[in-house]
Amino acid sequence: MSEAAAAQAPGTRSYRWLAAPLLAFALVSLTAGLFANHQPRSKGYFRLFFSDPIHLKAGFATAVVVLACFQLFTATWIFGSCPGPSRPG
């Protein structure tokens, strides 16, 4: 058994196991702080056809409702609960 292993009691850790996550947290925090303080010259990296975030959310919500209705319709068609011709096959 080496002297370093004998110096530490079993189950204890050195301070080094905490240094890497703290260093990563500090770098992420500093980067976020620098980006938050930055005054951009443009209005973003890219522009979508929505004028503001609320219209983007409304468009996504509409797409979700349409896709959910389509999923319900196709499920009833597959299981034969829908009136009209049943599924092929």
Buried (B, 14 or more C-beta within 10 A) or exposed (E): EEEEEEEEEEEEEEEEEEEEEEEEEEEEEEEEEEEEEEEEEEEEEEEEEEEEEEEEEEEEEEEEEEEEEEEEEEEEBEEEEBEEEEEEE
